[in-house]
Amino acid sequence: MSVGLRNDKWVVTIFVEEHTHPLMSREEWTRYYRSHRKVPYEDYMLIKTLHNRNADTSLIMATLGDLHGTLWTLPYTNQDVANIRTKLINEVSQNDLSKTIEYFRKLRAESPQFYYDVKRDENNAIRGLFWVDGRTREVYSKFKDCIFFDTTFCTNRYDMPFAPIVGINNHMQTIMLGCALIPDESKETFKWVFQTWMDAMGQEHPTCIMTDQDQAMAGAIDEVFPGIVHRCCLWHVLRIAKDKLGTLFRTREGFEKEFFYCIYSSDMAEEFDNMWQQMASKNSLGENEHLIRMWGCRNTWAPAYFKKNFFPFTGTTRRSEGLNSFFKKLVHPQDSVWQFVKQYEYIQETRLDREDNAGFLGEATTAAVWSSYRIEEQASRFYTRAAFAKFRELMQITTAYSIYPGVGEGVSYELHRNEIGAKKIRIVSYDQEERSYTCTCNMFNVNGMLCQHILKVMVHTNVQVIPEKYLLHRWSEAATYFETPCKKEFTGYSIIPDSNTLRYNALCKMLNKLAAQACFGPESYKIVQGGAEHLTTLVANFRESHGVAEEEASEELEETENNLKNPPRSAKKGRPAEKEKRRKPAVEVRQEEAKKKGTKRKNYACSKCREDGHIKRHCPYLLLENKKKAERDKCLRRETELTL
């Protein structure tokens, strides 16, 4: 086809029909032509944002369709979006760690309190990565009294174990006090994590730490944190015990009950030792290998050995494992480290928002008290909402005890549980000179809160004010209070944002508000439409006159350090994949057999005779009836032949 200008009009002078395609019968199909398909820059930025949040292609297309009205109005197809995502993945794959380090440098430039460190090998490949944000570094000194540490796999494409350092804030919420991606679970690697963490926290060592029974962790903790209270997770210990002692639990009557009573009901180490020895002697288990092994390391896991140490309202690492489980819902094994870091930021933001919301509720609302005691009212003003909920629960439990004067020197009280068969007696002692209370349950040392036994004594003796030393500051609203100047009411963006993303988000907020006001009538719609067309022309003219090139999705590049190499895949802990078949413990075998029995096909009764053991096709009564019917038919045919 040839076109020429004739008398100020464009005229088709030559047209060869064989060299072109026929027009589409439906106009909406023209958007599938390659020449018609193009992803606008603003849509590309949204695709990139959703891709970084691990949204799949179908969800991205559905979101874009909702924003544009319908999918048919999009000037691109599902395949175009999939191609963009593939390109983004390939770009990250080539310089994954370089891009991550560049992002960390940007965060540190924006916030000097942000801290990160890397561990490299001889080939300049990053083998370890640690980072922590500024707000966490500020609150660490207040919540370093109890730390949980654990690792998990399947969070990135390099199989680097994820090692979060977890704590508890004043709202009894799980908080992250540090984060690391490590090459393996060796002692030297854990030492590097702890030493780097201490560099970030000004060498302030934690007071207590809880882990699983990993020997490499224990060795690293002993070297980096000498003198720290290290406790092993009770859940892991008991899970192994159930596997090893499952047969004894079934065959020895009363042994399982004695085993758990010894663990959970002993208040002192001496009491635990005596009960354990009596249990082993009574059941003739002094030579049992697993019980001997548990006895040898009892000071690392038995609750009675940690009655003087701060492990609030927990004896397991479920907080750390719960956080790991939450991470696995948002990250996938094929994700890059860059994607993992972005998801980590999102999780951190959600937790900080939850913490701020709890602080808002504490300041804007008043806690509901259970009684009219002044000590409860005092606690409601001091504790956070979550901590006071625990205190209120303890106040309610005080009604389950009867109190009697103690025997011996000094002031003491005996508390008996108002239950049939309850044998445990708690003794509360009171020092009048120092105004101090002690209880045999040691709950204040473990949880940082007065136990129900001491509260019962306070109510009984008409104590009106809780001594200040029994109100732990780390559970108060003031523990995370930061003085910030009161911000004025937002009146608009007086300062122009310094990045394309921030400027784009600011304009979207303004125009969304304008669209919400103009969509309720055709007149207001026409006003905004005309104004938008006018502004579009002004912006286009400005870009053309100032030589600003049009930004397209395919041309966005980011500066990165190309000299850094991505890490190799880390070897997983344990046996190789081809040897993963193992000898299952008796407990697991019984559980699988129970599942198989539960799914086994039921034996239905015969529909003919209603008896069990066979189906209608093999029913003996039906076979007998068929045989008699065949004989009758045979006799009938014979009689018919004789008649003929």
TIKOLBA-182843 format. One line per 4 residues: number of its first residue (from 1); their letters; for each residue x, y, z of C-alpha. Coordinates in steps of 0.1 Angstrom, whole numbers, padded with zeros to 4 digits, always signed. Example, Ala and Ser with C-alpha at 12.3 -4.5 7.8 and 13.67 -1.06 7.14 Angstrom:
REM residues 2
1	AS	+0123 -0045 +0078 | +0137 -0011 +0071
END
This chain:
REM residues 644
1	MSVG	+0000 +0000 +0000 | +0013 +0035 -0009 | -0001 +0067 +0005 | +0005 +0102 -0009
5	LRND	-0004 +0138 +0000 | -0028 +0153 -0026 | -0044 +0187 -0021 | -0036 +0187 +0016
9	KWVV	-0052 +0152 +0019 | -0037 +0118 +0024 | -0048 +0096 -0005 | -0041 +0059 -0010
13	TIFV	-0025 +0057 -0045 | -0016 +0020 -0046 | -0032 -0009 -0028 | -0024 -0046 -0033
17	EEHT	-0050 -0067 -0015 | -0028 -0099 -0016 | -0002 -0082 +0006 | -0024 -0074 +0035
21	HPLM	-0048 -0092 +0058 | -0085 -0087 +0059 | -0100 -0065 +0086 | -0111 -0081 +0118
25	SREE	-0149 -0088 +0120 | -0149 -0077 +0156 | -0131 -0046 +0167 | -0121 -0059 +0202
29	WTRY	-0100 -0086 +0186 | -0075 -0061 +0172 | -0059 -0059 +0206 | -0043 -0093 +0200
33	YRSH	-0022 -0080 +0172 | +0015 -0079 +0182 | +0017 -0043 +0170 | -0013 -0033 +0192
37	RKVP	+0000 -0049 +0224 | +0020 -0027 +0247 | +0023 -0025 +0285 | +0021 +0011 +0298
41	YEDY	+0047 +0021 +0323 | +0022 +0025 +0352 | +0008 -0010 +0346 | +0044 -0023 +0344
45	MLIK	+0051 -0008 +0379 | +0020 -0024 +0393 | +0030 -0058 +0377 | +0064 -0055 +0392
49	TLHN	+0050 -0047 +0426 | +0026 -0077 +0426 | +0054 -0099 +0412 | +0076 -0090 +0441
53	RNAD	+0048 -0100 +0465 | +0047 -0135 +0449 | +0013 -0129 +0432 | +0008 -0153 +0403
57	TSLI	+0001 -0142 +0367 | -0037 -0150 +0369 | -0040 -0129 +0401 | -0020 -0100 +0385
61	MATL	-0043 -0101 +0354 | -0074 -0101 +0375 | -0062 -0071 +0395 | -0053 -0052 +0364
65	GDLH	-0087 -0061 +0349 | -0105 -0047 +0380 | -0085 -0015 +0378 | -0092 -0010 +0341
69	GTLW	-0128 -0021 +0342 | -0126 -0055 +0325 | -0099 -0077 +0310 | -0110 -0068 +0274
73	TLPY	-0099 -0032 +0279 | -0063 -0042 +0286 | -0039 -0035 +0257 | -0019 -0066 +0264
77	TNQD	-0025 -0103 +0271 | -0018 -0129 +0298 | +0013 -0140 +0279 | +0027 -0105 +0279
81	VANI	+0025 -0103 +0317 | +0041 -0138 +0320 | +0069 -0126 +0297 | +0075 -0096 +0319
85	RTKL	+0077 -0118 +0350 | +0101 -0142 +0333 | +0123 -0112 +0324 | +0122 -0099 +0360
89	INEV	+0132 -0134 +0373 | +0161 -0136 +0348 | +0173 -0102 +0357 | +0173 -0110 +0394
93	SQND	+0189 -0145 +0388 | +0220 -0129 +0372 | +0227 -0104 +0400 | +0205 -0115 +0429
97	LSKT	+0229 -0108 +0457 | +0244 -0077 +0441 | +0210 -0062 +0439 | +0203 -0072 +0475
101	IEYF	+0235 -0056 +0488 | +0228 -0024 +0468 | +0194 -0023 +0484 | +0209 -0027 +0518
105	RKLR	+0233 +0002 +0511 | +0203 +0024 +0501 | +0185 +0015 +0533 | +0216 +0024 +0554
109	AESP	+0219 +0057 +0535 | +0183 +0065 +0544 | +0185 +0052 +0580 | +0220 +0051 +0595
113	QFYY	+0206 +0027 +0622 | +0201 +0000 +0596 | +0228 -0026 +0599 | +0239 -0054 +0576
117	DVKR	+0270 -0076 +0571 | +0280 -0103 +0546 | +0301 -0134 +0547 | +0321 -0141 +0515
121	DENN	+0342 -0170 +0503 | +0374 -0170 +0483 | +0355 -0167 +0450 | +0337 -0135 +0461
125	AIRG	+0304 -0154 +0464 | +0282 -0144 +0493 | +0277 -0173 +0517 | +0261 -0155 +0546
129	LFWV	+0239 -0124 +0550 | +0228 -0107 +0582 | +0206 -0076 +0587 | +0186 -0058 +0613
133	DGRT	+0166 -0025 +0611 | +0170 +0006 +0633 | +0138 +0003 +0653 | +0148 -0032 +0664
137	REVY	+0182 -0020 +0675 | +0165 +0006 +0697 | +0142 -0018 +0716 | +0167 -0047 +0719
141	SKFK	+0181 -0035 +0752 | +0146 -0038 +0767 | +0137 -0072 +0754 | +0171 -0090 +0754
145	DCIF	+0161 -0110 +0786 | +0147 -0139 +0766 | +0157 -0149 +0730 | +0147 -0178 +0708
149	FDTT	+0168 -0191 +0680 | +0160 -0217 +0653 | +0166 -0224 +0616 | +0144 -0235 +0587
153	FCTN	+0149 -0245 +0551 | +0130 -0240 +0518 | +0129 -0202 +0518 | +0151 -0195 +0488
157	RYDM	+0165 -0210 +0457 | +0200 -0215 +0471 | +0187 -0237 +0500 | +0203 -0213 +0525
161	PFAP	+0188 -0219 +0559 | +0169 -0190 +0574 | +0179 -0181 +0609 | +0157 -0155 +0627
165	IVGI	+0165 -0143 +0662 | +0132 -0139 +0680 | +0121 -0122 +0712 | +0090 -0111 +0731
169	NNHM	+0079 -0075 +0734 | +0058 -0059 +0761 | +0026 -0068 +0743 | +0036 -0105 +0745
173	QTIM	+0040 -0105 +0707 | +0068 -0122 +0688 | +0093 -0097 +0674 | +0124 -0103 +0652
177	LGCA	+0156 -0090 +0668 | +0178 -0100 +0638 | +0178 -0121 +0607 | +0204 -0142 +0588
181	LIPD	+0207 -0164 +0557 | +0235 -0189 +0563 | +0253 -0215 +0541 | +0251 -0243 +0566
185	ESKE	+0244 -0252 +0602 | +0279 -0256 +0614 | +0294 -0243 +0647 | +0315 -0217 +0629
189	TFKW	+0285 -0204 +0609 | +0265 -0199 +0641 | +0294 -0182 +0657 | +0295 -0157 +0628
193	VFQT	+0258 -0150 +0632 | +0260 -0144 +0670 | +0291 -0123 +0667 | +0277 -0102 +0639
197	WMDA	+0245 -0098 +0659 | +0264 -0086 +0689 | +0283 -0061 +0667 | +0249 -0047 +0657
201	MGQE	+0237 -0045 +0693 | +0267 -0029 +0708 | +0280 -0061 +0725 | +0250 -0063 +0748
205	HPTC	+0246 -0100 +0755 | +0212 -0115 +0759 | +0202 -0130 +0793 | +0185 -0162 +0784
209	IMTD	+0183 -0181 +0751 | +0163 -0211 +0740 | +0171 -0234 +0710 | +0166 -0270 +0700
213	QDQA	+0191 -0297 +0709 | +0215 -0289 +0681 | +0251 -0294 +0693 | +0266 -0269 +0669
217	MAGA	+0243 -0242 +0682 | +0252 -0251 +0718 | +0289 -0249 +0711 | +0286 -0215 +0694
221	IDEV	+0265 -0201 +0722 | +0290 -0213 +0749 | +0319 -0195 +0730 | +0301 -0163 +0721
225	FPGI	+0279 -0159 +0751 | +0298 -0173 +0781 | +0277 -0175 +0812 | +0243 -0172 +0794
229	VHRC	+0214 -0193 +0805 | +0209 -0218 +0776 | +0177 -0239 +0776 | +0167 -0266 +0751
233	CLWH	+0131 -0267 +0737 | +0110 -0291 +0759 | +0088 -0300 +0729 | +0117 -0314 +0709
237	VLRI	+0129 -0334 +0740 | +0095 -0349 +0746 | +0088 -0357 +0709 | +0120 -0378 +0708
241	AKDK	+0110 -0394 +0742 | +0076 -0404 +0728 | +0093 -0421 +0699 | +0119 -0439 +0720
245	LGTL	+0097 -0448 +0750 | +0065 -0454 +0731 | +0065 -0492 +0737 | +0071 -0487 +0775
249	FRTR	+0043 -0462 +0777 | +0019 -0488 +0763 | +0032 -0518 +0782 | +0041 -0504 +0816
253	EGFE	+0009 -0493 +0834 | +0012 -0459 +0850 | +0047 -0452 +0836 | +0036 -0426 +0812
257	KEFF	+0017 -0407 +0838 | +0046 -0408 +0863 | +0070 -0397 +0835 | +0051 -0365 +0827
261	YCIY	+0042 -0358 +0863 | +0079 -0359 +0872 | +0087 -0333 +0845 | +0058 -0309 +0850
265	SSDM	+0051 -0311 +0887 | +0086 -0307 +0902 | +0095 -0272 +0915 | +0131 -0277 +0923
269	AEEF	+0160 -0295 +0908 | +0165 -0317 +0938 | +0128 -0327 +0937 | +0130 -0335 +0900
273	DNMW	+0161 -0357 +0906 | +0144 -0377 +0934 | +0112 -0382 +0915 | +0131 -0393 +0884
277	QQMA	+0152 -0418 +0903 | +0121 -0432 +0920 | +0103 -0435 +0887 | +0132 -0454 +0871
281	SKNS	+0137 -0477 +0901 | +0100 -0485 +0904 | +0097 -0495 +0867 | +0131 -0512 +0866
285	LGEN	+0144 -0488 +0839 | +0177 -0479 +0853 | +0195 -0494 +0823 | +0173 -0479 +0796
289	EHLI	+0196 -0461 +0772 | +0173 -0432 +0763 | +0164 -0425 +0800 | +0201 -0425 +0808
293	RMWG	+0207 -0400 +0780 | +0179 -0377 +0792 | +0192 -0379 +0827 | +0227 -0369 +0816
297	CRNT	+0215 -0337 +0800 | +0186 -0329 +0823 | +0200 -0295 +0833 | +0195 -0283 +0797
301	WAPA	+0158 -0291 +0793 | +0140 -0300 +0826 | +0117 -0271 +0837 | +0128 -0276 +0874
305	YFKK	+0163 -0264 +0865 | +0150 -0231 +0851 | +0127 -0219 +0879 | +0150 -0190 +0886
309	NFFP	+0154 -0179 +0849 | +0132 -0157 +0827 | +0114 -0177 +0801 | +0079 -0160 +0801
313	FTGT	+0049 -0183 +0796 | +0067 -0208 +0774 | +0090 -0238 +0776 | +0093 -0243 +0739
317	TRRS	+0106 -0225 +0707 | +0071 -0224 +0693 | +0075 -0186 +0688 | +0105 -0191 +0665
321	EGLN	+0089 -0220 +0647 | +0056 -0201 +0643 | +0075 -0173 +0627 | +0092 -0198 +0604
325	SFFK	+0059 -0213 +0594 | +0045 -0178 +0587 | +0075 -0171 +0565 | +0069 -0202 +0545
329	KLVH	+0034 -0190 +0536 | +0048 -0160 +0518 | +0081 -0172 +0504 | +0087 -0202 +0481
333	PQDS	+0118 -0225 +0477 | +0124 -0211 +0442 | +0125 -0174 +0453 | +0156 -0153 +0451
337	VWQF	+0172 -0136 +0481 | +0160 -0103 +0468 | +0124 -0115 +0469 | +0130 -0130 +0503
341	VKQY	+0142 -0097 +0516 | +0112 -0079 +0503 | +0089 -0104 +0519 | +0108 -0101 +0551
345	EYIQ	+0102 -0063 +0550 | +0065 -0069 +0546 | +0063 -0093 +0575 | +0083 -0069 +0597
349	ETRL	+0060 -0040 +0587 | +0029 -0061 +0596 | +0044 -0069 +0630 | +0053 -0033 +0637
353	DRED	+0019 -0023 +0627 | +0004 -0048 +0651 | +0026 -0035 +0679 | +0015 +0001 +0672
357	NAGF	-0021 -0010 +0672 | -0017 -0026 +0706 | -0001 +0006 +0719 | -0030 +0026 +0705
361	LGEA	-0055 +0004 +0723 | -0036 +0007 +0756 | -0037 +0045 +0753 | -0071 +0050 +0739
365	TTAA	-0091 +0025 +0759 | -0095 +0014 +0795 | -0089 -0022 +0805 | -0119 -0041 +0820
369	VWSS	-0111 -0053 +0855 | -0125 -0085 +0870 | -0128 -0074 +0907 | -0128 -0043 +0928
373	YRIE	-0094 -0049 +0944 | -0071 -0019 +0942 | -0041 -0041 +0933 | -0060 -0052 +0901
377	EQAS	-0068 -0016 +0893 | -0031 -0007 +0898 | -0021 -0035 +0874 | -0046 -0024 +0848
381	RFYT	-0029 +0011 +0846 | +0006 -0003 +0845 | +0005 -0034 +0823 | -0001 -0035 +0785
385	RAAF	-0035 -0050 +0775 | -0020 -0085 +0768 | +0000 -0086 +0800 | -0029 -0074 +0821
389	AKFR	-0051 -0101 +0805 | -0027 -0126 +0820 | -0028 -0108 +0854 | -0066 -0108 +0854
393	ELMQ	-0066 -0145 +0847 | -0044 -0151 +0876 | -0067 -0130 +0898 | -0096 -0152 +0888
397	ITTA	-0076 -0183 +0897 | -0071 -0171 +0933 | -0107 -0181 +0940 | -0096 -0218 +0935
401	YSIY	-0074 -0218 +0966 | -0079 -0220 +1003 | -0053 -0202 +1025 | -0040 -0214 +1059
405	PGVG	-0013 -0201 +1082 | +0021 -0216 +1076 | +0042 -0237 +1100 | +0077 -0226 +1112
409	EGVS	+0095 -0194 +1117 | +0086 -0162 +1099 | +0054 -0153 +1082 | +0042 -0179 +1057
413	YELH	+0010 -0192 +1043 | -0001 -0226 +1028 | -0024 -0226 +0998 | -0045 -0257 +0990
417	RNEI	-0062 -0262 +0957 | -0100 -0266 +0961 | -0102 -0298 +0940 | -0107 -0334 +0950
421	GAKK	-0075 -0353 +0949 | -0052 -0322 +0946 | -0021 -0329 +0966 | +0002 -0300 +0957
425	IRIV	+0006 -0274 +0985 | +0021 -0240 +0977 | +0039 -0221 +1004 | +0042 -0183 +1003
429	SYDQ	+0066 -0166 +1026 | +0066 -0129 +1034 | +0096 -0108 +1047 | +0081 -0078 +1066
433	EERS	+0114 -0058 +1066 | +0120 -0059 +1028 | +0083 -0063 +1019 | +0091 -0092 +0997
437	YTCT	+0071 -0123 +0988 | +0084 -0157 +0977 | +0065 -0187 +0965 | +0075 -0223 +0959
441	CNMF	+0062 -0221 +0923 | +0088 -0194 +0914 | +0064 -0179 +0888 | +0077 -0144 +0892
445	NVNG	+0112 -0154 +0883 | +0101 -0173 +0852 | +0073 -0151 +0839 | +0080 -0117 +0855
449	MLCQ	+0045 -0115 +0870 | +0032 -0123 +0905 | +0016 -0158 +0907 | -0019 -0165 +0918
453	HILK	-0006 -0177 +0952 | +0010 -0145 +0962 | -0020 -0125 +0949 | -0042 -0147 +0971
457	VMVH	-0020 -0138 +1001 | -0022 -0101 +0992 | -0060 -0102 +0990 | -0061 -0122 +1022
461	TNVQ	-0039 -0097 +1041 | -0057 -0067 +1026 | -0026 -0054 +1006 | -0037 -0023 +0987
465	VIPE	-0006 -0016 +0965 | +0017 -0040 +0947 | +0053 -0032 +0956 | +0071 -0015 +0926
469	KYLL	+0097 -0042 +0924 | +0070 -0067 +0914 | +0058 -0046 +0884 | +0083 -0055 +0857
473	HRWS	+0090 -0026 +0834 | +0093 -0048 +0803 | +0055 -0056 +0805 | +0045 -0020 +0809
477	EAAT	+0032 +0004 +0782 | +0062 +0027 +0789 | +0086 +0000 +0777 | +0082 +0010 +0740
481	YFET	+0073 +0046 +0745 | +0093 +0070 +0722 | +0089 +0107 +0725 | +0080 +0120 +0690
485	PCKK	+0069 +0156 +0681 | +0032 +0160 +0674 | +0027 +0161 +0636 | +0005 +0187 +0621
489	EFTG	-0025 +0178 +0600 | -0016 +0165 +0566 | -0024 +0192 +0540 | -0008 +0178 +0509
493	YSII	+0027 +0172 +0495 | +0045 +0204 +0502 | +0078 +0186 +0494 | +0081 +0168 +0460
497	PDSN	+0089 +0131 +0465 | +0124 +0122 +0455 | +0117 +0090 +0435 | +0095 +0079 +0406
501	TLRY	+0077 +0054 +0428 | +0069 +0079 +0455 | +0057 +0105 +0430 | +0036 +0080 +0412
505	NALC	+0020 +0068 +0445 | +0013 +0105 +0456 | -0003 +0113 +0423 | -0025 +0082 +0424
509	KMLN	-0038 +0092 +0458 | -0047 +0127 +0446 | -0064 +0115 +0414 | -0082 +0086 +0431
513	KLAA	-0098 +0111 +0455 | -0107 +0133 +0426 | -0122 +0104 +0407 | -0142 +0093 +0437
517	QACF	-0158 +0128 +0438 | -0164 +0131 +0401 | -0180 +0097 +0393 | -0214 +0105 +0408
521	GPES	-0227 +0125 +0379 | -0221 +0130 +0341 | -0215 +0167 +0345 | -0187 +0163 +0371
525	YKIV	-0173 +0134 +0350 | -0170 +0156 +0319 | -0153 +0183 +0339 | -0126 +0159 +0352
529	QGGA	-0123 +0143 +0318 | -0117 +0176 +0301 | -0092 +0186 +0327 | -0073 +0152 +0324
533	EHLT	-0071 +0156 +0287 | -0057 +0191 +0291 | -0032 +0180 +0317 | -0021 +0151 +0295
537	TLVA	-0014 +0175 +0266 | +0006 +0198 +0289 | +0027 +0170 +0303 | +0034 +0155 +0268
541	NFRE	+0044 +0189 +0255 | +0067 +0194 +0285 | +0084 +0161 +0281 | +0089 +0167 +0244
545	SHGV	+0103 +0202 +0248 | +0127 +0191 +0276 | +0138 +0160 +0258 | +0125 +0135 +0284
549	AEEE	+0123 +0101 +0267 | +0092 +0080 +0272 | +0097 +0053 +0298 | +0088 +0018 +0287
553	ASEE	+0086 -0014 +0307 | +0113 -0031 +0288 | +0139 -0004 +0293 | +0141 +0000 +0331
557	LEET	+0175 -0009 +0344 | +0189 -0006 +0379 | +0225 -0001 +0390 | +0240 -0031 +0408
561	ENNL	+0274 -0045 +0418 | +0282 -0070 +0391 | +0314 -0082 +0408 | +0295 -0101 +0435
565	KNPP	+0286 -0137 +0428 | +0254 -0155 +0438 | +0260 -0183 +0464 | +0260 -0220 +0454
569	RSAK	+0233 -0242 +0466 | +0238 -0252 +0503 | +0238 -0288 +0513 | +0209 -0297 +0535
573	KGRP	+0215 -0311 +0569 | +0210 -0348 +0573 | +0212 -0378 +0549 | +0213 -0373 +0511
577	AEKE	+0180 -0372 +0492 | +0186 -0407 +0476 | +0189 -0422 +0511 | +0160 -0405 +0528
581	KRRK	+0142 -0438 +0535 | +0147 -0445 +0571 | +0136 -0469 +0598 | +0105 -0454 +0612
585	PAVE	+0099 -0453 +0650 | +0072 -0475 +0665 | +0049 -0445 +0673 | +0050 -0433 +0636
589	VRQE	+0044 -0469 +0623 | +0013 -0472 +0645 | +0000 -0438 +0634 | +0003 -0448 +0598
593	EAKK	-0013 -0482 +0604 | -0042 -0464 +0622 | -0047 -0441 +0592 | -0047 -0471 +0568
597	KGTK	-0073 -0488 +0589 | -0094 -0457 +0590 | -0094 -0454 +0552 | -0099 -0492 +0546
601	RKNY	-0130 -0500 +0526 | -0159 -0510 +0547 | -0174 -0545 +0545 | -0209 -0539 +0533
605	ACSK	-0236 -0566 +0540 | -0250 -0586 +0511 | -0280 -0568 +0496 | -0297 -0602 +0490
609	CRED	-0294 -0620 +0523 | -0282 -0591 +0545 | -0254 -0612 +0558 | -0217 -0600 +0561
613	GHIK	-0187 -0616 +0545 | -0198 -0615 +0508 | -0215 -0594 +0482 | -0247 -0602 +0462
617	RHCP	-0227 -0616 +0432 | -0213 -0643 +0454 | -0243 -0649 +0477 | -0249 -0687 +0482
621	YLLL	-0287 -0681 +0484 | -0287 -0663 +0450 | -0266 -0691 +0435 | -0291 -0717 +0448
625	ENKK	-0321 -0698 +0434 | -0304 -0695 +0400 | -0297 -0732 +0400 | -0333 -0741 +0408
629	KAER	-0345 -0716 +0381 | -0322 -0732 +0355 | -0336 -0767 +0364 | -0372 -0755 +0360
633	DKCL	-0364 -0739 +0327 | -0348 -0772 +0315 | -0379 -0792 +0326 | -0402 -0767 +0308
637	RRET	-0382 -0770 +0276 | -0383 -0808 +0277 | -0421 -0809 +0283 | -0425 -0785 +0254
641	ELTL	-0405 -0807 +0231 | -0425 -0838 +0240 | -0457 -0819 +0233 | -0446 -0809 +0199
END
